[in-house]
Amino acid sequence: MEEIQLYGYQAEVVRPALDGRNIIIWLPTGGGKTRAAVYVAKRHLESKREAKVAVLVNKVHLVDQHFSKEFHPFLGSQYKVVPISGESAEKDFFSVVVKSSDVIICTAQILENALKSTEEEKHVKLTDFTLLIIDECHHTQKETVYNKIMGSYVEQKLTGEMNLPQVLGLTASLGTGGAKTFDGAKKHILQVCANLDASAIMSSEEHAVELQQRVPRPIKKYDIVQERLKDPFGDHVKFMMQTIHEFMDLEDVFNDFGTQEYEASVVLLEKKGVERRNRQLAQCALHLRQYNNALLINDTVRMVDALNVLDDFYSDEKIKRIGLDATDWFLFGLFEENRTELKALAGMAQHENPKLAQLESTFLQQFDSQANSRGILFTKTRVSARCLYDWILANRALQDTSIKAAILTGAGNQISHMTQNEQKQTIRRFREGHLNLLISTSVAEEGLDIPECNLVVRYGLLTNEIAMQQASGRARAQGSVYSVVALETGREIKREKTNEYLEELTQRAIHEVQQMNPRDFQRQIIEIQEETMIMKRMAGLKMRQKQNRYDPASVTLSCRTCYAEVAHGNDIQLVDDAHYVNVNPTFKKYYRAGGQIHLEKSFKDWNPGRKISCAACGVVRPRGRCACS
């Protein structure tokens, strides 16, 4: 078993945990929070009789990462360390595994399911553990799984349970919880402490210089871009959207095309159309959302990428529709009539997105000057990640450099998602140097074991202060650069500046909490916990009243597109407290089965089926879901 060596700042922050206290370790990304937690776990296992440790993570890929990189290498030769996720067969007899193991590493959802399960081979109690380690513990708030688990913990504590486990939270940023004032930020910090039943937030003071040397902050650059002088492609898309507005004859509809606010308005418009069974309204709103998405892509990457998104949408819509009505003919006809013009406009290089020219300059400067450079390009969506990757492959200047790029996005079962294995392979290739640039969504901001980078670029992102700090923490190499590429007139710069203020506000609030008198701190924590429990009971009562508002048999479920009635509320049952399933055998006459669904993971009592489409209109709903609203 490898010996655990801690830096001075790590040894400093774990001291109260070694005495059995509940604490939050607050260290920057790359500061070695997980290694410190392994050390605490080892000392806990050595010093406590019948010790049992649960390590909770909020993402599946972190189970294997924590097991293979940290806990098993340092504890595996002396203790039984077991990783369990939704892909593991062990989750189906979780209780048995817990009894026979010393350290369990699992997703929080696995533990939450086991705490609620009535099956003997699955059920566990919080008192079965002696130490809970909660990774990325800033998520212990509101309705997250972490907070459900800790809500049960706090409730048991307030009712006198004495055998609850010690809690160790790990985070790089607690954030302000949306607060913009010092008092609001402090209240949020105290709330998270109460949720975790923490007696202290530990950061380094004695060894702050050592920490700064080990985890240097990157050089921050604002790469500001002037707005393009002319955007004929975007203007033509807006003309088409205005034409749809006139067809709907709704003059009061919000028409700030190409914004997130407009997207929100058409989402509500489509919902209104479905609820009123107004097919013209619902379908026009659906198509307007696609055009708005094209404008957002045009603002992010190339014009041709925006056109490709529209091509894909209309191609798919034509394939899955059985019959077309007057609204369909108008919408499909509008696109066909204008596609040639859109294609011509998309080919005008003089009107291309200026942010791409700045991004090219940033890459050339970094990858030309340093042979061993590594970088991460953060973007908002999977679609924009794919488009940026295509742009890099098509860019001759970038291809002449040493750039070897790959996409890294979140895992899932849809076509646009990566599998867990694909994620692991991409990160492994990046770590080994076969790749030196990751084009990533937010999945790489938090938790993943990614090597230190020379360059981190946030490209057209509107996120919060926690995401900014997590992304910035990826640029840990000496002399690394953290670049924000954005339009001079865009909202990204304002948001980044706001995040800088909120980061500083978080630090001030945490330091204020750290300086509180211990007795006053504990008094406030208990008051917050008691108040939270009362609010939780009231919310539960309201939810039960809401659930009993309608007789399930009186609720009709209809196809969202053609409004054909396909089921009633009492046909739907909740399976494993997670999956809503139509159990009525007559349901099969309302859908057509398509291609087989293939998933990486297996399930105890269920095998994936096929894609299904509405038998009346042919609209497909992915992953075996019905076309019901």
C-alpha positions in Angstrom: 0.0 0.0 0.0 1.4 3.4 -1.0 2.2 5.8 1.8 0.1 9.0 1.8 2.2 12.1 1.9 0.4 15.4 2.5 1.6 18.9 1.8 1.6 21.3 4.7 -1.7 23.0 3.6 -3.4 19.6 3.3 -2.3 18.5 6.7 -3.6 21.9 8.0 -7.1 21.6 6.7 -7.7 17.9 7.8 -6.8 18.5 11.5 -10.4 18.9 12.8 -11.6 15.9 10.7 -8.9 13.7 12.4 -10.6 14.6 15.7 -13.9 13.3 14.4 -15.5 16.7 13.6 -17.8 17.4 10.6 -16.0 19.9 8.3 -15.9 21.3 4.8 -12.5 21.3 3.1 -12.3 24.4 0.9 -9.3 24.2 -1.5 -8.9 25.3 -5.1 -9.2 22.9 -8.1 -5.9 20.9 -8.2 -5.3 21.5 -4.5 -5.5 17.8 -3.6 -8.9 17.7 -1.8 -9.4 14.0 -2.7 -5.9 13.0 -1.5 -6.6 14.8 1.8 -9.9 12.9 2.1 -8.1 9.6 1.5 -5.8 10.4 4.4 -8.8 11.2 6.6 -10.4 7.9 5.6 -7.2 5.9 6.3 -6.8 7.4 9.8 -10.5 6.9 10.5 -10.3 3.2 9.5 -7.2 2.7 11.6 -8.6 4.4 14.7 -12.3 3.5 14.9 -13.7 0.1 15.6 -16.0 -1.3 12.9 -15.4 1.7 10.7 -17.2 2.0 7.4 -16.6 4.8 4.9 -19.0 5.9 2.1 -17.5 8.2 -0.6 -20.3 10.0 -2.4 -19.9 11.6 -5.9 -22.4 13.4 -8.1 -21.4 12.0 -11.4 -20.9 8.4 -12.5 -17.5 8.8 -14.1 -16.1 10.0 -10.7 -16.8 6.6 -9.1 -14.1 4.8 -11.1 -11.8 7.8 -11.1 -11.8 8.1 -7.3 -11.5 4.3 -6.9 -8.6 3.8 -9.4 -6.7 7.0 -8.9 -7.0 7.6 -5.1 -8.8 5.3 -2.7 -7.7 1.9 -4.0 -4.0 2.7 -4.5 -3.7 3.9 -1.0 -6.2 1.7 0.9 -6.8 -1.3 -1.3 -4.1 -3.6 0.1 -5.3 -3.3 3.6 -9.0 -2.6 3.2 -11.8 -3.7 0.9 -12.6 -0.8 -1.4 -15.6 -1.2 -3.7 -16.9 1.1 -6.5 -20.6 1.0 -7.2 -22.5 3.0 -9.9 -25.7 2.6 -11.9 -23.7 0.4 -14.3 -22.6 -2.0 -11.4 -24.4 -5.2 -10.6 -23.6 -4.6 -6.9 -26.2 -1.8 -6.7 -28.9 -4.5 -6.7 -27.6 -6.0 -3.4 -26.1 -2.8 -2.0 -26.7 -3.8 1.6 -24.8 -7.0 1.2 -21.8 -5.2 -0.3 -21.8 -2.6 2.4 -21.7 -5.2 5.1 -18.7 -6.9 3.6 -16.7 -3.8 2.6 -14.7 -1.1 4.4 -15.0 1.7 1.8 -17.8 2.1 -0.6 -17.5 4.7 -3.5 -20.8 5.3 -5.1 -23.0 8.0 -6.7 -25.2 9.8 -4.2 -28.3 8.4 -6.1 -27.2 4.8 -5.3 -27.1 5.6 -1.6 -30.4 7.5 -1.7 -32.1 4.6 -3.4 -30.7 2.2 -0.8 -31.9 4.4 2.1 -35.4 4.4 0.7 -35.5 0.8 -0.5 -37.7 -1.7 1.4 -35.8 -4.7 -0.1 -33.5 -6.4 2.5 -30.6 -6.9 0.1 -30.7 -3.2 -0.9 -31.7 -1.3 2.2 -29.1 0.5 4.4 -29.3 3.1 7.1 -27.1 6.2 7.5 -26.0 4.7 10.9 -24.5 1.7 9.0 -21.6 4.1 8.1 -19.1 5.9 10.3 -17.8 8.4 7.8 -19.4 10.1 4.8 -17.1 11.9 2.3 -19.1 14.1 0.0 -17.3 15.2 -3.1 -18.3 18.6 -4.7 -20.3 19.3 -1.6 -21.4 22.8 -2.7 -24.2 20.8 -4.4 -25.7 20.0 -1.0 -28.6 22.5 -1.4 -32.2 22.7 -2.6 -33.5 19.5 -4.2 -30.2 17.8 -5.1 -29.6 14.1 -4.1 -26.9 15.2 -1.7 -29.3 17.4 0.1 -31.9 14.7 0.3 -29.4 12.4 2.0 -28.2 15.1 4.3 -31.8 16.2 5.0 -32.4 12.8 6.4 -29.2 13.0 8.3 -30.1 16.4 9.9 -33.7 15.2 10.7 -32.3 12.2 12.5 -29.8 14.3 14.4 -32.5 16.7 15.5 -34.6 13.8 16.8 -31.7 12.5 19.0 -29.9 9.9 16.8 -26.4 9.6 18.3 -24.8 7.1 15.9 -24.7 9.2 12.7 -21.5 9.1 10.7 -18.9 11.9 10.6 -19.2 14.1 7.5 -16.4 15.4 5.4 -17.3 17.8 2.5 -15.0 18.7 -0.3 -15.3 21.8 -2.6 -13.4 24.3 -4.6 -16.1 26.9 -4.3 -19.3 27.3 -2.2 -20.6 30.1 -4.4 -23.1 32.7 -3.2 -26.3 30.7 -4.1 -27.4 33.5 -6.4 -27.0 36.2 -3.8 -25.5 39.5 -4.9 -25.0 41.0 -1.4 -22.6 40.2 1.4 -25.4 39.3 3.8 -27.0 37.1 1.2 -23.7 35.3 0.5 -23.1 34.8 4.2 -26.6 33.4 4.6 -26.0 30.9 1.8 -22.6 29.8 3.3 -24.3 29.2 6.6 -27.1 27.3 4.9 -24.7 24.9 3.2 -22.9 24.4 6.5 -26.2 23.6 8.1 -27.1 21.2 5.3 -23.8 19.4 5.8 -24.0 19.7 9.6 -20.5 21.2 9.4 -18.8 22.7 12.4 -16.1 24.5 10.3 -15.0 25.4 6.8 -11.3 24.6 6.6 -8.9 26.5 4.2 -5.2 27.1 4.5 -3.8 30.0 6.4 -0.6 28.8 7.9 0.6 27.3 4.5 -1.1 29.7 2.1 2.1 30.5 0.3 2.8 26.8 -0.3 -0.7 26.4 -1.6 -0.3 29.3 -4.0 3.0 27.8 -5.3 1.4 24.4 -5.8 -1.7 25.8 -7.4 -0.8 29.0 -9.3 -3.5 31.2 -10.7 -3.5 31.6 -14.4 -3.0 34.9 -16.3 -6.5 36.1 -17.2 -7.1 37.7 -20.6 -10.2 39.2 -22.1 -10.0 38.6 -25.8 -12.6 41.2 -26.9 -14.0 41.0 -30.4 -15.8 43.7 -32.4 -19.3 42.8 -33.7 -19.4 41.9 -37.4 -20.3 44.8 -39.5 -22.9 42.9 -41.6 -24.7 39.6 -40.9 -26.7 38.9 -44.1 -27.2 35.2 -43.1 -28.6 36.1 -39.7 -30.7 38.8 -41.2 -32.3 36.4 -43.6 -33.0 33.9 -40.9 -34.7 36.7 -38.9 -36.8 37.6 -42.0 -38.0 34.0 -42.2 -38.9 34.1 -38.5 -40.8 37.3 -39.0 -42.7 35.6 -41.8 -43.8 32.8 -39.4 -44.9 35.4 -36.9 -47.1 37.0 -39.6 -48.5 33.5 -40.5 -49.4 33.0 -36.8 -51.1 36.4 -36.7 -49.7 37.0 -33.2 -48.3 40.5 -33.0 -47.7 40.5 -29.3 -45.2 37.7 -29.4 -41.7 38.6 -28.1 -39.5 39.0 -31.2 -36.0 39.6 -30.0 -34.7 37.0 -32.3 -31.4 35.1 -31.5 -31.6 35.4 -27.7 -32.1 33.0 -24.8 -35.1 35.2 -23.8 -36.7 34.6 -27.2 -36.1 30.8 -26.9 -37.8 30.8 -23.5 -40.8 32.7 -25.0 -41.3 30.2 -27.9 -41.0 27.3 -25.5 -43.9 28.7 -23.5 -45.7 29.4 -26.8 -45.4 25.8 -27.9 -46.6 24.6 -24.5 -49.6 27.0 -24.8 -50.3 25.6 -28.3 -50.3 22.0 -27.0 -52.5 22.8 -24.0 -55.0 24.6 -26.3 -54.7 21.9 -29.0 -53.8 24.7 -31.4 -51.6 22.8 -33.8 -50.7 25.9 -35.8 -49.4 27.7 -32.8 -47.5 24.7 -31.4 -45.8 23.8 -34.7 -44.8 27.3 -35.6 -43.3 27.7 -32.1 -41.4 24.5 -32.6 -39.9 25.7 -35.9 -39.2 29.2 -34.5 -37.1 27.6 -31.8 -35.0 25.8 -34.4 -34.5 29.1 -36.3 -33.5 30.8 -33.1 -31.1 28.0 -32.3 -29.6 28.6 -35.8 -29.1 32.2 -34.9 -27.4 31.3 -31.6 -25.1 28.9 -33.5 -24.4 31.6 -36.1 -23.3 33.8 -33.2 -21.1 31.1 -31.8 -19.5 29.3 -34.8 -19.8 29.4 -38.6 -22.8 30.3 -40.7 -22.6 26.8 -42.4 -23.0 25.2 -39.0 -26.2 27.1 -38.4 -27.5 26.0 -41.9 -26.5 22.4 -41.2 -28.6 22.5 -38.0 -31.6 23.6 -40.0 -31.0 21.0 -42.7 -30.8 18.3 -40.1 -34.1 19.4 -38.4 -36.1 19.6 -41.6 -34.7 16.3 -42.9 -35.7 14.6 -39.6 -39.1 16.2 -39.5 -39.9 15.0 -43.1 -38.9 11.5 -42.3 -41.0 11.1 -39.2 -44.2 12.7 -40.4 -46.9 10.5 -41.8 -49.3 13.3 -42.9 -48.9 17.0 -43.5 -51.5 19.7 -42.9 -51.6 23.3 -44.1 -49.2 24.5 -41.3 -46.7 21.8 -42.2 -46.8 22.7 -45.9 -46.3 26.4 -45.0 -43.3 25.7 -42.7 -41.6 23.2 -44.9 -42.2 25.3 -48.0 -40.7 28.4 -46.3 -37.5 26.6 -45.6 -37.3 25.0 -49.1 -37.9 28.4 -50.8 -35.1 30.1 -48.8 -32.6 27.3 -48.5 -30.7 28.3 -51.7 -30.3 31.8 -50.5 -29.2 30.7 -47.1 -26.6 28.5 -48.6 -25.2 31.3 -50.7 -25.1 33.7 -47.8 -23.4 31.0 -45.6 -20.6 30.9 -48.2 -19.6 34.5 -47.9 -16.3 34.4 -45.9 -16.2 38.2 -45.5 -19.2 37.9 -43.1 -17.9 35.0 -41.0 -18.0 35.1 -37.2 -15.2 37.3 -35.9 -14.9 35.4 -32.7 -13.5 32.5 -34.7 -10.7 34.7 -36.0 -9.8 35.6 -32.4 -10.0 32.0 -31.3 -7.7 31.0 -34.1 -5.2 33.7 -33.0 -5.3 32.5 -29.4 -4.6 28.9 -30.4 -1.8 29.9 -32.8 -0.1 32.0 -30.1 -0.3 29.2 -27.5 0.4 26.1 -29.6 3.0 27.6 -31.8 5.1 29.0 -28.9 5.0 25.9 -26.6 5.6 22.4 -28.0 4.0 20.7 -25.0 0.9 22.9 -24.6 -2.4 21.5 -23.4 -5.6 23.3 -23.5 -9.4 23.1 -22.9 -11.9 25.1 -24.9 -15.2 25.4 -22.9 -18.4 25.9 -24.9 -22.0 25.8 -24.0 -23.6 22.9 -25.9 -22.8 19.6 -27.5 -23.7 21.0 -30.8 -21.3 23.9 -30.5 -18.6 21.5 -29.4 -19.1 19.5 -32.5 -19.1 22.6 -34.7 -15.9 23.9 -33.2 -14.2 20.6 -33.7 -15.3 20.6 -37.4 -14.0 24.2 -37.7 -10.6 23.2 -36.3 -10.3 20.3 -38.7 -11.2 22.6 -41.6 -8.9 25.4 -40.5 -5.6 25.1 -42.5 -3.6 27.4 -40.2 -4.6 25.4 -37.1 -3.9 22.1 -38.9 -0.4 23.3 -39.5 0.3 23.5 -35.8 0.6 20.7 -33.2 -3.1 20.8 -32.3 -4.6 17.4 -31.8 -8.2 18.0 -30.7 -11.1 15.9 -29.5 -14.6 16.5 -28.1 -15.5 15.8 -24.4 -19.2 16.1 -23.5 -21.5 14.6 -20.9 -22.3 11.0 -20.8 -25.8 9.6 -21.5 -27.9 7.4 -23.7 -28.8 9.7 -26.6 -26.9 9.8 -29.9 -25.4 13.2 -29.1 -24.0 12.0 -25.7 -20.7 10.3 -25.2 -20.6 6.9 -23.4 -18.6 6.5 -20.2 -16.0 4.5 -22.0 -15.6 7.2 -24.7 -15.1 9.8 -21.9 -12.5 7.7 -20.2 -10.6 7.0 -23.5 -10.6 10.7 -24.4 -9.3 11.8 -21.0 -6.7 9.0 -21.1 -5.4 10.1 -24.5 -5.3 13.7 -23.3 -3.3 12.7 -20.2 -0.9 10.6 -22.3 -0.3 13.4 -24.8 -2.0 11.8 -27.8 -4.4 14.8 -27.6 -3.6 18.3 -26.5 -6.9 20.1 -26.9 -10.3 19.2 -25.5 -13.4 20.9 -26.8 -15.7 20.5 -23.8 -19.0 21.3 -22.3 -19.3 21.9 -18.6 -18.5 18.2 -17.9 -14.7 19.0 -17.7 -15.2 21.9 -15.3 -15.7 19.8 -12.2 -14.2 16.7 -10.8 -12.6 15.0 -13.8 -9.0 14.0 -13.4 -7.6 16.1 -16.2 -3.9 17.1 -16.3 -2.9 20.7 -15.7 -3.3 22.9 -18.8 -1.4 25.9 -20.3 -4.6 27.3 -21.8 -8.2 27.4 -20.8 -10.7 29.3 -23.1 -14.2 30.1 -22.2 -16.0 30.7 -25.5 -19.3 32.6 -25.4 -20.4 31.3 -22.0 -22.9 32.7 -19.6 -22.4 30.7 -16.3 -22.1 31.4 -12.6 -19.1 32.1 -10.4 -18.6 28.4 -9.4 -18.3 27.3 -13.1 -15.9 30.2 -13.7 -13.7 29.1 -10.8 -13.8 25.4 -11.8 -12.8 26.2 -15.4 -10.1 28.6 -14.3 -8.7 25.9 -12.0 -8.0 23.7 -15.0 -5.2 26.2 -16.0 -2.7 25.1 -13.4 0.6 25.0 -15.3 3.1 27.8 -14.6 2.4 30.8 -16.8 -0.9 29.4 -18.0 -3.5 31.5 -19.7 -7.2 31.8 -19.0 -8.9 33.5 -22.0 -12.4 34.8 -22.3 -13.4 35.2 -25.9 -16.5 37.3 -26.3 -18.1 40.2 -28.2 -17.4 43.7 -26.9 -21.2 44.3 -26.9 -22.1 40.8 -25.6 -23.4 39.8 -22.2 -20.5 37.3 -21.6 -18.1 40.0 -20.5 -20.6 41.5 -18.1 -21.3 38.1 -16.7 -17.6 37.3 -16.3 -17.0 40.5 -14.4 -20.1 39.8 -12.3 -18.6 36.3 -11.5 -15.3 37.9 -10.5 -17.2 40.1 -8.0 -19.2 37.0 -6.8 -16.0 35.0 -6.4 -14.6 37.8 -4.2 -17.9 38.0 -2.3 -17.8 34.3 -1.6 -14.3 34.5 -0.2 -15.3 37.4 2.1 -18.4 35.6 3.3 -16.5 32.4 4.0 -13.8 34.3 5.9 -16.5 36.0 7.9 -18.1 32.7 8.8 -14.7 31.3 9.7 -14.2 34.1 12.2 -17.5 33.6 14.0 -17.5 32.7 17.6 -17.9 28.8 17.7 -20.9 29.0 20.1 -22.7 31.6 17.9 -21.9 29.6 14.8 -23.3 26.4 16.3 -26.4 28.2 17.5 -27.1 29.6 14.1 -26.5 26.3 12.4 -29.1 24.6 14.7 -31.6 27.4 14.1 -31.2 27.0 10.3 -31.5 23.2 10.5 -34.7 23.5 12.6 -36.2 26.1 10.2 -35.2 24.0 7.2 -37.0 20.9 8.6 -40.2 22.9 9.2 -40.1 24.2 5.6 -39.4 20.7 4.3 -42.5 19.3 6.1 -44.7 22.1 4.8 -43.4 21.6 1.2 -44.1 17.8 1.6 -47.7 18.5 2.7 -48.2 20.9 -0.3 -46.8 18.3 -2.7 -49.1 15.6 -1.3 -52.1 17.9 -1.7 -51.0 18.7 -5.3 -50.6 15.0 -6.1 -54.1 14.2 -4.9 -55.7 17.1 -6.8 -56.9 14.9 -9.7 -58.2 11.3 -10.0 -55.5 9.5 -12.2 -58.3 7.9 -14.2 -59.6 11.3 -15.2 -56.2 12.5 -16.6 -55.8 11.9 -20.3 -52.3 11.7 -22.0 -52.2 12.7 -25.7 -49.7 12.9 -28.4 -48.0 16.3 -28.3 -48.1 16.7 -32.0 -51.5 15.4 -33.3 -53.3 15.2 -29.9 -54.4 11.6 -30.3 -55.4 10.3 -26.9 -53.1 7.4 -26.0 -53.3 6.7 -22.3 -54.8 7.7 -18.9 -53.1 8.7 -15.7 -53.9 5.4 -14.0 -52.0 3.5 -16.8 -48.7 5.0 -15.5 -46.9 3.3 -12.6 -43.7 4.3 -10.9 -41.1 1.5 -11.0 -38.1 1.4 -8.7 -39.0 4.9 -7.5 -37.4 6.2 -10.7 -39.1 5.2 -13.9 -42.7 6.0 -15.0 -44.0 3.1 -17.1 -47.2 2.7 -19.0 -48.4 -0.8 -17.9 -51.6 -0.9 -20.0 -51.1 -3.7 -22.6 -53.5 -1.8 -25.0 -51.0 1.0 -25.3 -49.1 -0.8 -28.0 -51.8 0.0 -30.6 -51.0 3.7 -30.2 -47.4 3.5 -31.3 -45.1 2.1 -33.9 -41.8 0.4 -32.9 -38.6 1.5 -34.6 -34.9 0.8 -34.2 -33.5 -1.1 -31.2 -32.0 0.9 -28.4 -28.5 -0.1 -27.3 -27.3 1.0 -23.9 -23.9 0.4 -22.2 -25.3 -0.4 -18.8 -27.6 -3.3 -17.8 -30.6 -3.3 -15.6 -31.9 -5.9 -13.1 -35.5 -6.3 -14.4 -35.6 -4.4 -17.7 -34.0 -4.5 -21.1 -34.0 -1.5 -23.4 -36.6 -1.7 -26.2 -37.0 0.3 -29.4 -37.6 3.8 -30.4 -41.4 4.4 -30.7 -43.4 6.9 -32.8 -47.0 7.9 -32.6 -49.1 5.6 -34.7 -51.3 8.5 -35.9 -48.7 11.2 -36.9 -45.4 9.3 -36.9 -43.5 11.7 -34.6 -40.7 9.9 -32.8 -39.8 10.1 -29.1 -36.3 8.8 -28.3 -35.2 6.2 -25.8 -38.4 4.2 -25.8 -40.5 7.0 -24.6 -44.0 7.6 -25.8 -45.0 10.7 -27.7 -47.2 11.9 -24.9 -47.2 15.3 -23.2 
